[in-house]
Amino acid sequence: MRIFNENEIVGGLGELEEIYKVEPIGVKYTCDKCGEGEMLSTGKNNWSANPPQFEHVCSICNHKDYFFEKYPLVRFRTVQM
Ligand SMILES: [Zn+2]
């Protein structure tokens, strides 16, 4: 695996900034009603809530719920360099 150096970072690095390698991982949300379906974003959002909430529906039982994030989503985890 190639390890990049600081000169290759777009925008450069500040004195106290340091780099670390990450990899993306997908995160999905299991329905808390049937325990089997996956909660999927319907695209309908409640913008009047603060913070806004995203409507989701279960892929199996149609249970509806609102979350602060849109699932499935991508997070990053640190990889040892
Ligand atoms: Zn369900």
PDB file of the backbone (N, CA, C, O) and the ligand in Angstrom, with CONECT records:
HET     ZN  A 101       1
ATOM      1  N   MET A   1       0.840  -1.191   0.000  1.00  0.00           N
ATOM      2  CA  MET A   1       0.000   0.000   0.000  1.00  0.00           C
ATOM      3  C   MET A   1       0.881   1.249   0.000  1.00  0.00           C
ATOM      4  O   MET A   1       1.850   1.342   0.754  1.00  0.00           O
ATOM      5  N   ARG A   2       0.526   2.213  -0.864  1.00  0.00           N
ATOM      6  CA  ARG A   2       1.340   3.420  -0.968  1.00  0.00           C
ATOM      7  C   ARG A   2       0.987   4.396   0.154  1.00  0.00           C
ATOM      8  O   ARG A   2      -0.188   4.660   0.410  1.00  0.00           O
ATOM      9  N   ILE A   3       1.984   4.913   0.799  1.00  0.00           N
ATOM     10  CA  ILE A   3       1.742   5.932   1.821  1.00  0.00           C
ATOM     11  C   ILE A   3       2.042   7.291   1.220  1.00  0.00           C
ATOM     12  O   ILE A   3       3.157   7.547   0.764  1.00  0.00           O
ATOM     13  N   PHE A   4       1.037   8.167   1.222  1.00  0.00           N
ATOM     14  CA  PHE A   4       1.244   9.478   0.616  1.00  0.00           C
ATOM     15  C   PHE A   4       1.982  10.380   1.590  1.00  0.00           C
ATOM     16  O   PHE A   4       1.945  10.165   2.802  1.00  0.00           O
ATOM     17  N   ASN A   5       2.639  11.369   1.067  1.00  0.00           N
ATOM     18  CA  ASN A   5       3.319  12.305   1.961  1.00  0.00           C
ATOM     19  C   ASN A   5       2.579  13.636   2.004  1.00  0.00           C
ATOM     20  O   ASN A   5       1.685  13.894   1.198  1.00  0.00           O
ATOM     21  N   GLU A   6       2.961  14.454   2.937  1.00  0.00           N
ATOM     22  CA  GLU A   6       2.213  15.683   3.212  1.00  0.00           C
ATOM     23  C   GLU A   6       2.196  16.641   2.032  1.00  0.00           C
ATOM     24  O   GLU A   6       1.274  17.447   1.908  1.00  0.00           O
ATOM     25  N   ASN A   7       3.204  16.566   1.159  1.00  0.00           N
ATOM     26  CA  ASN A   7       3.268  17.474   0.011  1.00  0.00           C
ATOM     27  C   ASN A   7       2.167  17.185  -1.006  1.00  0.00           C
ATOM     28  O   ASN A   7       1.863  18.023  -1.855  1.00  0.00           O
ATOM     29  N   GLU A   8       1.576  16.006  -0.919  1.00  0.00           N
ATOM     30  CA  GLU A   8       0.541  15.633  -1.878  1.00  0.00           C
ATOM     31  C   GLU A   8      -0.859  15.991  -1.407  1.00  0.00           C
ATOM     32  O   GLU A   8      -1.827  15.776  -2.137  1.00  0.00           O
ATOM     33  N   ILE A   9      -0.985  16.531  -0.206  1.00  0.00           N
ATOM     34  CA  ILE A   9      -2.300  16.875   0.317  1.00  0.00           C
ATOM     35  C   ILE A   9      -2.788  18.166  -0.329  1.00  0.00           C
ATOM     36  O   ILE A   9      -2.109  19.191  -0.273  1.00  0.00           O
ATOM     37  N   VAL A  10      -3.959  18.110  -0.937  1.00  0.00           N
ATOM     38  CA  VAL A  10      -4.534  19.298  -1.564  1.00  0.00           C
ATOM     39  C   VAL A  10      -4.752  20.369  -0.493  1.00  0.00           C
ATOM     40  O   VAL A  10      -5.356  20.109   0.548  1.00  0.00           O
ATOM     41  N   GLY A  11      -4.251  21.575  -0.764  1.00  0.00           N
ATOM     42  CA  GLY A  11      -4.404  22.662   0.186  1.00  0.00           C
ATOM     43  C   GLY A  11      -3.312  22.703   1.238  1.00  0.00           C
ATOM     44  O   GLY A  11      -3.243  23.644   2.029  1.00  0.00           O
ATOM     45  N   GLY A  12      -2.456  21.687   1.252  1.00  0.00           N
ATOM     46  CA  GLY A  12      -1.362  21.647   2.214  1.00  0.00           C
ATOM     47  C   GLY A  12      -1.838  21.351   3.619  1.00  0.00           C
ATOM     48  O   GLY A  12      -3.015  21.059   3.831  1.00  0.00           O
ATOM     49  N   LEU A  13      -0.948  21.424   4.566  1.00  0.00           N
ATOM     50  CA  LEU A  13      -1.270  21.122   5.956  1.00  0.00           C
ATOM     51  C   LEU A  13      -0.786  22.239   6.861  1.00  0.00           C
ATOM     52  O   LEU A  13       0.299  22.788   6.666  1.00  0.00           O
ATOM     53  N   GLY A  14      -1.594  22.567   7.846  1.00  0.00           N
ATOM     54  CA  GLY A  14      -1.166  23.544   8.842  1.00  0.00           C
ATOM     55  C   GLY A  14      -0.174  22.907   9.807  1.00  0.00           C
ATOM     56  O   GLY A  14       0.027  21.693   9.799  1.00  0.00           O
ATOM     57  N   GLU A  15       0.428  23.723  10.616  1.00  0.00           N
ATOM     58  CA  GLU A  15       1.494  23.261  11.497  1.00  0.00           C
ATOM     59  C   GLU A  15       1.038  22.148  12.441  1.00  0.00           C
ATOM     60  O   GLU A  15       1.774  21.191  12.683  1.00  0.00           O
ATOM     61  N   LEU A  16      -0.180  22.280  12.970  1.00  0.00           N
ATOM     62  CA  LEU A  16      -0.644  21.304  13.947  1.00  0.00           C
ATOM     63  C   LEU A  16      -1.580  20.255  13.346  1.00  0.00           C
ATOM     64  O   LEU A  16      -2.135  19.418  14.058  1.00  0.00           O
ATOM     65  N   GLU A  17      -1.743  20.316  12.035  1.00  0.00           N
ATOM     66  CA  GLU A  17      -2.576  19.305  11.392  1.00  0.00           C
ATOM     67  C   GLU A  17      -1.726  18.082  11.081  1.00  0.00           C
ATOM     68  O   GLU A  17      -0.545  18.196  10.753  1.00  0.00           O
ATOM     69  N   GLU A  18      -2.328  16.940  11.188  1.00  0.00           N
ATOM     70  CA  GLU A  18      -1.631  15.742  10.761  1.00  0.00           C
ATOM     71  C   GLU A  18      -2.568  14.851   9.979  1.00  0.00           C
ATOM     72  O   GLU A  18      -3.789  14.973  10.076  1.00  0.00           O
ATOM     73  N   ILE A  19      -1.994  13.965   9.213  1.00  0.00           N
ATOM     74  CA  ILE A  19      -2.813  13.127   8.351  1.00  0.00           C
ATOM     75  C   ILE A  19      -2.952  11.729   8.942  1.00  0.00           C
ATOM     76  O   ILE A  19      -2.077  11.241   9.657  1.00  0.00           O
ATOM     77  N   TYR A  20      -4.062  11.113   8.625  1.00  0.00           N
ATOM     78  CA  TYR A  20      -4.220   9.695   8.906  1.00  0.00           C
ATOM     79  C   TYR A  20      -5.107   9.115   7.834  1.00  0.00           C
ATOM     80  O   TYR A  20      -5.923   9.809   7.226  1.00  0.00           O
ATOM     81  N   LYS A  21      -4.929   7.833   7.616  1.00  0.00           N
ATOM     82  CA  LYS A  21      -5.652   7.194   6.529  1.00  0.00           C
ATOM     83  C   LYS A  21      -6.988   6.678   7.027  1.00  0.00           C
ATOM     84  O   LYS A  21      -7.088   6.122   8.121  1.00  0.00           O
ATOM     85  N   VAL A  22      -8.024   6.872   6.203  1.00  0.00           N
ATOM     86  CA  VAL A  22      -9.352   6.377   6.569  1.00  0.00           C
ATOM     87  C   VAL A  22      -9.900   5.513   5.440  1.00  0.00           C
ATOM     88  O   VAL A  22      -9.452   5.600   4.296  1.00  0.00           O
ATOM     89  N   GLU A  23     -10.859   4.696   5.777  1.00  0.00           N
ATOM     90  CA  GLU A  23     -11.596   3.990   4.729  1.00  0.00           C
ATOM     91  C   GLU A  23     -13.085   4.148   4.991  1.00  0.00           C
ATOM     92  O   GLU A  23     -13.522   4.157   6.141  1.00  0.00           O
ATOM     93  N   PRO A  24     -13.865   4.275   3.914  1.00  0.00           N
ATOM     94  CA  PRO A  24     -15.305   4.441   4.089  1.00  0.00           C
ATOM     95  C   PRO A  24     -15.975   3.118   4.456  1.00  0.00           C
ATOM     96  O   PRO A  24     -15.624   2.065   3.924  1.00  0.00           O
ATOM     97  N   ILE A  25     -16.933   3.183   5.363  1.00  0.00           N
ATOM     98  CA  ILE A  25     -17.750   2.010   5.676  1.00  0.00           C
ATOM     99  C   ILE A  25     -19.218   2.417   5.617  1.00  0.00           C
ATOM    100  O   ILE A  25     -19.587   3.512   6.039  1.00  0.00           O
ATOM    101  N   GLY A  26     -20.038   1.532   5.094  1.00  0.00           N
ATOM    102  CA  GLY A  26     -21.464   1.789   5.023  1.00  0.00           C
ATOM    103  C   GLY A  26     -22.117   1.452   6.350  1.00  0.00           C
ATOM    104  O   GLY A  26     -21.744   0.480   7.007  1.00  0.00           O
ATOM    105  N   VAL A  27     -23.100   2.265   6.743  1.00  0.00           N
ATOM    106  CA  VAL A  27     -23.842   2.014   7.978  1.00  0.00           C
ATOM    107  C   VAL A  27     -25.328   1.940   7.636  1.00  0.00           C
ATOM    108  O   VAL A  27     -25.887   2.881   7.072  1.00  0.00           O
ATOM    109  N   LYS A  28     -25.967   0.818   7.979  1.00  0.00           N
ATOM    110  CA  LYS A  28     -27.403   0.731   7.762  1.00  0.00           C
ATOM    111  C   LYS A  28     -28.118   0.575   9.088  1.00  0.00           C
ATOM    112  O   LYS A  28     -27.517   0.198  10.094  1.00  0.00           O
ATOM    113  N   TYR A  29     -29.412   0.869   9.077  1.00  0.00           N
ATOM    114  CA  TYR A  29     -30.194   0.908  10.306  1.00  0.00           C
ATOM    115  C   TYR A  29     -31.261  -0.178  10.247  1.00  0.00           C
ATOM    116  O   TYR A  29     -32.111  -0.187   9.357  1.00  0.00           O
ATOM    117  N   THR A  30     -31.201  -1.099  11.216  1.00  0.00           N
ATOM    118  CA  THR A  30     -32.173  -2.187  11.256  1.00  0.00           C
ATOM    119  C   THR A  30     -33.446  -1.723  11.954  1.00  0.00           C
ATOM    120  O   THR A  30     -33.390  -1.014  12.959  1.00  0.00           O
ATOM    121  N   CYS A  31     -34.567  -2.119  11.425  1.00  0.00           N
ATOM    122  CA  CYS A  31     -35.874  -1.743  11.974  1.00  0.00           C
ATOM    123  C   CYS A  31     -36.000  -2.216  13.422  1.00  0.00           C
ATOM    124  O   CYS A  31     -35.730  -3.377  13.726  1.00  0.00           O
ATOM    125  N   ASP A  32     -36.410  -1.312  14.310  1.00  0.00           N
ATOM    126  CA  ASP A  32     -36.523  -1.719  15.714  1.00  0.00           C
ATOM    127  C   ASP A  32     -37.895  -2.328  16.014  1.00  0.00           C
ATOM    128  O   ASP A  32     -38.160  -2.733  17.146  1.00  0.00           O
ATOM    129  N   LYS A  33     -38.762  -2.393  15.005  1.00  0.00           N
ATOM    130  CA  LYS A  33     -40.063  -3.023  15.219  1.00  0.00           C
ATOM    131  C   LYS A  33     -40.027  -4.511  14.855  1.00  0.00           C
ATOM    132  O   LYS A  33     -40.382  -5.360  15.673  1.00  0.00           O
ATOM    133  N   CYS A  34     -39.597  -4.824  13.628  1.00  0.00           N
ATOM    134  CA  CYS A  34     -39.556  -6.237  13.216  1.00  0.00           C
ATOM    135  C   CYS A  34     -38.165  -6.836  13.412  1.00  0.00           C
ATOM    136  O   CYS A  34     -38.015  -8.057  13.439  1.00  0.00           O
ATOM    137  N   GLY A  35     -37.159  -5.991  13.547  1.00  0.00           N
ATOM    138  CA  GLY A  35     -35.810  -6.483  13.799  1.00  0.00           C
ATOM    139  C   GLY A  35     -35.125  -7.087  12.593  1.00  0.00           C
ATOM    140  O   GLY A  35     -34.009  -7.593  12.710  1.00  0.00           O
ATOM    141  N   GLU A  36     -35.762  -7.046  11.445  1.00  0.00           N
ATOM    142  CA  GLU A  36     -35.178  -7.692  10.268  1.00  0.00           C
ATOM    143  C   GLU A  36     -35.034  -6.758   9.081  1.00  0.00           C
ATOM    144  O   GLU A  36     -34.054  -6.826   8.339  1.00  0.00           O
ATOM    145  N   GLY A  37     -36.006  -5.898   8.911  1.00  0.00           N
ATOM    146  CA  GLY A  37     -35.972  -5.004   7.759  1.00  0.00           C
ATOM    147  C   GLY A  37     -34.922  -3.911   7.924  1.00  0.00           C
ATOM    148  O   GLY A  37     -34.399  -3.671   9.012  1.00  0.00           O
ATOM    149  N   GLU A  38     -34.637  -3.259   6.797  1.00  0.00           N
ATOM    150  CA  GLU A  38     -33.690  -2.151   6.832  1.00  0.00           C
ATOM    151  C   GLU A  38     -34.462  -0.852   6.696  1.00  0.00           C
ATOM    152  O   GLU A  38     -35.329  -0.733   5.830  1.00  0.00           O
ATOM    153  N   MET A  39     -34.157   0.120   7.538  1.00  0.00           N
ATOM    154  CA  MET A  39     -34.807   1.424   7.464  1.00  0.00           C
ATOM    155  C   MET A  39     -34.196   2.213   6.308  1.00  0.00           C
ATOM    156  O   MET A  39     -32.989   2.453   6.268  1.00  0.00           O
ATOM    157  N   LEU A  40     -35.045   2.607   5.384  1.00  0.00           N
ATOM    158  CA  LEU A  40     -34.573   3.309   4.194  1.00  0.00           C
ATOM    159  C   LEU A  40     -35.208   4.689   4.101  1.00  0.00           C
ATOM    160  O   LEU A  40     -36.402   4.854   4.351  1.00  0.00           O
ATOM    161  N   SER A  41     -34.411   5.663   3.745  1.00  0.00           N
ATOM    162  CA  SER A  41     -34.887   7.037   3.624  1.00  0.00           C
ATOM    163  C   SER A  41     -35.936   7.131   2.520  1.00  0.00           C
ATOM    164  O   SER A  41     -35.747   6.601   1.425  1.00  0.00           O
ATOM    165  N   THR A  42     -37.045   7.811   2.816  1.00  0.00           N
ATOM    166  CA  THR A  42     -38.102   7.958   1.822  1.00  0.00           C
ATOM    167  C   THR A  42     -37.904   9.206   0.977  1.00  0.00           C
ATOM    168  O   THR A  42     -38.565   9.374  -0.049  1.00  0.00           O
ATOM    169  N   GLY A  43     -36.993  10.090   1.403  1.00  0.00           N
ATOM    170  CA  GLY A  43     -36.795  11.348   0.691  1.00  0.00           C
ATOM    171  C   GLY A  43     -37.656  12.464   1.263  1.00  0.00           C
ATOM    172  O   GLY A  43     -37.473  13.634   0.928  1.00  0.00           O
ATOM    173  N   LYS A  44     -38.617  12.087   2.149  1.00  0.00           N
ATOM    174  CA  LYS A  44     -39.426  13.115   2.805  1.00  0.00           C
ATOM    175  C   LYS A  44     -38.718  13.552   4.073  1.00  0.00           C
ATOM    176  O   LYS A  44     -38.331  12.722   4.896  1.00  0.00           O
ATOM    177  N   ASN A  45     -38.550  14.861   4.230  1.00  0.00           N
ATOM    178  CA  ASN A  45     -37.823  15.358   5.389  1.00  0.00           C
ATOM    179  C   ASN A  45     -38.651  16.384   6.134  1.00  0.00           C
ATOM    180  O   ASN A  45     -39.367  17.186   5.534  1.00  0.00           O
ATOM    181  N   ASN A  46     -38.542  16.345   7.441  1.00  0.00           N
ATOM    182  CA  ASN A  46     -39.229  17.340   8.255  1.00  0.00           C
ATOM    183  C   ASN A  46     -38.271  18.489   8.550  1.00  0.00           C
ATOM    184  O   ASN A  46     -37.527  18.462   9.530  1.00  0.00           O
ATOM    185  N   TRP A  47     -38.306  19.498   7.685  1.00  0.00           N
ATOM    186  CA  TRP A  47     -37.369  20.613   7.825  1.00  0.00           C
ATOM    187  C   TRP A  47     -37.764  21.536   8.964  1.00  0.00           C
ATOM    188  O   TRP A  47     -36.952  22.346   9.412  1.00  0.00           O
ATOM    189  N   SER A  48     -39.004  21.425   9.440  1.00  0.00           N
ATOM    190  CA  SER A  48     -39.420  22.333  10.512  1.00  0.00           C
ATOM    191  C   SER A  48     -38.920  21.855  11.875  1.00  0.00           C
ATOM    192  O   SER A  48     -38.955  22.610  12.846  1.00  0.00           O
ATOM    193  N   ALA A  49     -38.451  20.599  11.953  1.00  0.00           N
ATOM    194  CA  ALA A  49     -37.849  20.121  13.199  1.00  0.00           C
ATOM    195  C   ALA A  49     -36.445  20.703  13.304  1.00  0.00           C
ATOM    196  O   ALA A  49     -35.804  20.996  12.295  1.00  0.00           O
ATOM    197  N   ASN A  50     -35.981  20.863  14.524  1.00  0.00           N
ATOM    198  CA  ASN A  50     -34.634  21.394  14.715  1.00  0.00           C
ATOM    199  C   ASN A  50     -33.856  20.477  15.653  1.00  0.00           C
ATOM    200  O   ASN A  50     -34.149  20.474  16.849  1.00  0.00           O
ATOM    201  N   PRO A  51     -32.874  19.694  15.180  1.00  0.00           N
ATOM    202  CA  PRO A  51     -32.415  19.616  13.787  1.00  0.00           C
ATOM    203  C   PRO A  51     -33.425  18.894  12.892  1.00  0.00           C
ATOM    204  O   PRO A  51     -34.285  18.169  13.392  1.00  0.00           O
ATOM    205  N   PRO A  52     -33.329  19.086  11.579  1.00  0.00           N
ATOM    206  CA  PRO A  52     -34.259  18.439  10.651  1.00  0.00           C
ATOM    207  C   PRO A  52     -34.241  16.920  10.790  1.00  0.00           C
ATOM    208  O   PRO A  52     -33.223  16.324  11.143  1.00  0.00           O
ATOM    209  N   GLN A  53     -35.387  16.309  10.505  1.00  0.00           N
ATOM    210  CA  GLN A  53     -35.463  14.861  10.621  1.00  0.00           C
ATOM    211  C   GLN A  53     -35.815  14.248   9.273  1.00  0.00           C
ATOM    212  O   GLN A  53     -36.543  14.830   8.468  1.00  0.00           O
ATOM    213  N   PHE A  54     -35.282  13.070   9.060  1.00  0.00           N
ATOM    214  CA  PHE A  54     -35.463  12.386   7.787  1.00  0.00           C
ATOM    215  C   PHE A  54     -36.389  11.187   7.977  1.00  0.00           C
ATOM    216  O   PHE A  54     -36.166  10.341   8.843  1.00  0.00           O
ATOM    217  N   GLU A  55     -37.422  11.134   7.158  1.00  0.00           N
ATOM    218  CA  GLU A  55     -38.375  10.036   7.260  1.00  0.00           C
ATOM    219  C   GLU A  55     -37.789   8.764   6.661  1.00  0.00           C
ATOM    220  O   GLU A  55     -37.174   8.789   5.595  1.00  0.00           O
ATOM    221  N   HIS A  56     -37.988   7.653   7.361  1.00  0.00           N
ATOM    222  CA  HIS A  56     -37.529   6.353   6.889  1.00  0.00           C
ATOM    223  C   HIS A  56     -38.679   5.358   6.996  1.00  0.00           C
ATOM    224  O   HIS A  56     -39.581   5.509   7.819  1.00  0.00           O
ATOM    225  N   VAL A  57     -38.624   4.346   6.151  1.00  0.00           N
ATOM    226  CA  VAL A  57     -39.631   3.302   6.237  1.00  0.00           C
ATOM    227  C   VAL A  57     -38.925   1.943   6.148  1.00  0.00           C
ATOM    228  O   VAL A  57     -37.954   1.777   5.410  1.00  0.00           O
ATOM    229  N   CYS A  58     -39.440   0.976   6.920  1.00  0.00           N
ATOM    230  CA  CYS A  58     -38.839  -0.359   6.952  1.00  0.00           C
ATOM    231  C   CYS A  58     -39.098  -1.080   5.628  1.00  0.00           C
ATOM    232  O   CYS A  58     -40.191  -1.004   5.065  1.00  0.00           O
ATOM    233  N   SER A  59     -38.068  -1.783   5.144  1.00  0.00           N
ATOM    234  CA  SER A  59     -38.176  -2.491   3.867  1.00  0.00           C
ATOM    235  C   SER A  59     -39.066  -3.726   3.974  1.00  0.00           C
ATOM    236  O   SER A  59     -39.457  -4.290   2.952  1.00  0.00           O
ATOM    237  N   ILE A  60     -39.394  -4.155   5.192  1.00  0.00           N
ATOM    238  CA  ILE A  60     -40.229  -5.357   5.350  1.00  0.00           C
ATOM    239  C   ILE A  60     -41.611  -5.026   5.931  1.00  0.00           C
ATOM    240  O   ILE A  60     -42.628  -5.371   5.330  1.00  0.00           O
ATOM    241  N   CYS A  61     -41.657  -4.359   7.096  1.00  0.00           N
ATOM    242  CA  CYS A  61     -42.946  -4.179   7.780  1.00  0.00           C
ATOM    243  C   CYS A  61     -43.554  -2.790   7.586  1.00  0.00           C
ATOM    244  O   CYS A  61     -44.629  -2.504   8.112  1.00  0.00           O
ATOM    245  N   ASN A  62     -42.864  -1.919   6.826  1.00  0.00           N
ATOM    246  CA  ASN A  62     -43.368  -0.573   6.553  1.00  0.00           C
ATOM    247  C   ASN A  62     -43.456   0.327   7.780  1.00  0.00           C
ATOM    248  O   ASN A  62     -44.104   1.373   7.744  1.00  0.00           O
ATOM    249  N   HIS A  63     -42.794  -0.088   8.882  1.00  0.00           N
ATOM    250  CA  HIS A  63     -42.714   0.771  10.058  1.00  0.00           C
ATOM    251  C   HIS A  63     -42.060   2.101   9.668  1.00  0.00           C
ATOM    252  O   HIS A  63     -41.048   2.123   8.967  1.00  0.00           O
ATOM    253  N   LYS A  64     -42.651   3.209  10.133  1.00  0.00           N
ATOM    254  CA  LYS A  64     -42.129   4.519   9.774  1.00  0.00           C
ATOM    255  C   LYS A  64     -41.446   5.153  10.977  1.00  0.00           C
ATOM    256  O   LYS A  64     -41.943   5.063  12.099  1.00  0.00           O
ATOM    257  N   ASP A  65     -40.309   5.792  10.743  1.00  0.00           N
ATOM    258  CA  ASP A  65     -39.598   6.440  11.835  1.00  0.00           C
ATOM    259  C   ASP A  65     -38.797   7.620  11.292  1.00  0.00           C
ATOM    260  O   ASP A  65     -38.548   7.720  10.090  1.00  0.00           O
ATOM    261  N   TYR A  66     -38.403   8.500  12.189  1.00  0.00           N
ATOM    262  CA  TYR A  66     -37.622   9.673  11.782  1.00  0.00           C
ATOM    263  C   TYR A  66     -36.254   9.648  12.447  1.00  0.00           C
ATOM    264  O   TYR A  66     -36.136   9.357  13.638  1.00  0.00           O
ATOM    265  N   PHE A  67     -35.233   9.953  11.677  1.00  0.00           N
ATOM    266  CA  PHE A  67     -33.874   9.992  12.218  1.00  0.00           C
ATOM    267  C   PHE A  67     -33.215  11.314  11.856  1.00  0.00           C
ATOM    268  O   PHE A  67     -33.638  12.015  10.937  1.00  0.00           O
ATOM    269  N   PHE A  68     -32.170  11.631  12.603  1.00  0.00           N
ATOM    270  CA  PHE A  68     -31.423  12.871  12.336  1.00  0.00           C
ATOM    271  C   PHE A  68     -30.465  12.709  11.162  1.00  0.00           C
ATOM    272  O   PHE A  68     -29.971  13.692  10.609  1.00  0.00           O
ATOM    273  N   GLU A  69     -30.211  11.464  10.791  1.00  0.00           N
ATOM    274  CA  GLU A  69     -29.336  11.222   9.654  1.00  0.00           C
ATOM    275  C   GLU A  69     -30.076  10.357   8.657  1.00  0.00           C
ATOM    276  O   GLU A  69     -31.067   9.706   8.991  1.00  0.00           O
ATOM    277  N   LYS A  70     -29.585  10.357   7.427  1.00  0.00           N
ATOM    278  CA  LYS A  70     -30.221   9.626   6.346  1.00  0.00           C
ATOM    279  C   LYS A  70     -29.517   8.282   6.156  1.00  0.00           C
ATOM    280  O   LYS A  70     -28.337   8.233   5.809  1.00  0.00           O
ATOM    281  N   TYR A  71     -30.251   7.201   6.385  1.00  0.00           N
ATOM    282  CA  TYR A  71     -29.659   5.866   6.207  1.00  0.00           C
ATOM    283  C   TYR A  71     -30.081   5.274   4.878  1.00  0.00           C
ATOM    284  O   TYR A  71     -31.153   5.616   4.380  1.00  0.00           O
ATOM    285  N   PRO A  72     -29.264   4.379   4.267  1.00  0.00           N
ATOM    286  CA  PRO A  72     -27.920   4.024   4.733  1.00  0.00           C
ATOM    287  C   PRO A  72     -26.959   5.179   4.516  1.00  0.00           C
ATOM    288  O   PRO A  72     -27.155   5.998   3.618  1.00  0.00           O
ATOM    289  N   LEU A  73     -25.916   5.245   5.342  1.00  0.00           N
ATOM    290  CA  LEU A  73     -24.961   6.334   5.229  1.00  0.00           C
ATOM    291  C   LEU A  73     -23.537   5.797   5.233  1.00  0.00           C
ATOM    292  O   LEU A  73     -23.303   4.614   5.480  1.00  0.00           O
ATOM    293  N   VAL A  74     -22.605   6.679   4.957  1.00  0.00           N
ATOM    294  CA  VAL A  74     -21.195   6.299   4.924  1.00  0.00           C
ATOM    295  C   VAL A  74     -20.449   7.015   6.035  1.00  0.00           C
ATOM    296  O   VAL A  74     -20.540   8.235   6.170  1.00  0.00           O
ATOM    297  N   ARG A  75     -19.711   6.253   6.831  1.00  0.00           N
ATOM    298  CA  ARG A  75     -18.824   6.857   7.820  1.00  0.00           C
ATOM    299  C   ARG A  75     -17.402   6.426   7.488  1.00  0.00           C
ATOM    300  O   ARG A  75     -17.178   5.603   6.601  1.00  0.00           O
ATOM    301  N   PHE A  76     -16.467   6.983   8.201  1.00  0.00           N
ATOM    302  CA  PHE A  76     -15.072   6.658   7.938  1.00  0.00           C
ATOM    303  C   PHE A  76     -14.434   6.068   9.178  1.00  0.00           C
ATOM    304  O   PHE A  76     -14.698   6.505  10.298  1.00  0.00           O
ATOM    305  N   ARG A  77     -13.595   5.074   8.965  1.00  0.00           N
ATOM    306  CA  ARG A  77     -12.842   4.578  10.106  1.00  0.00           C
ATOM    307  C   ARG A  77     -11.348   4.666   9.814  1.00  0.00           C
ATOM    308  O   ARG A  77     -10.904   4.591   8.668  1.00  0.00           O
ATOM    309  N   THR A  78     -10.599   4.826  10.887  1.00  0.00           N
ATOM    310  CA  THR A  78      -9.157   5.000  10.765  1.00  0.00           C
ATOM    311  C   THR A  78      -8.485   3.690  10.369  1.00  0.00           C
ATOM    312  O   THR A  78      -8.807   2.620  10.884  1.00  0.00           O
ATOM    313  N   VAL A  79      -7.556   3.809   9.452  1.00  0.00           N
ATOM    314  CA  VAL A  79      -6.779   2.641   9.028  1.00  0.00           C
ATOM    315  C   VAL A  79      -5.341   2.860   9.456  1.00  0.00           C
ATOM    316  O   VAL A  79      -4.797   3.950   9.274  1.00  0.00           O
ATOM    317  N   GLN A  80      -4.725   1.845  10.017  1.00  0.00           N
ATOM    318  CA  GLN A  80      -3.322   1.951  10.398  1.00  0.00           C
ATOM    319  C   GLN A  80      -2.461   2.145   9.157  1.00  0.00           C
ATOM    320  O   GLN A  80      -2.624   1.419   8.176  1.00  0.00           O
ATOM    321  N   MET A  81      -1.539   3.120   9.184  1.00  0.00           N
ATOM    322  CA  MET A  81      -0.671   3.343   8.037  1.00  0.00           C
ATOM    323  C   MET A  81       0.633   2.570   8.214  1.00  0.00           C
ATOM    324  O   MET A  81       1.506   2.626   7.348  1.00  0.00           O
TER     325      MET A  81
HETATM  326 ZN    ZN A 101     -39.636  -3.582  10.173  1.00  0.00          ZN2+
END
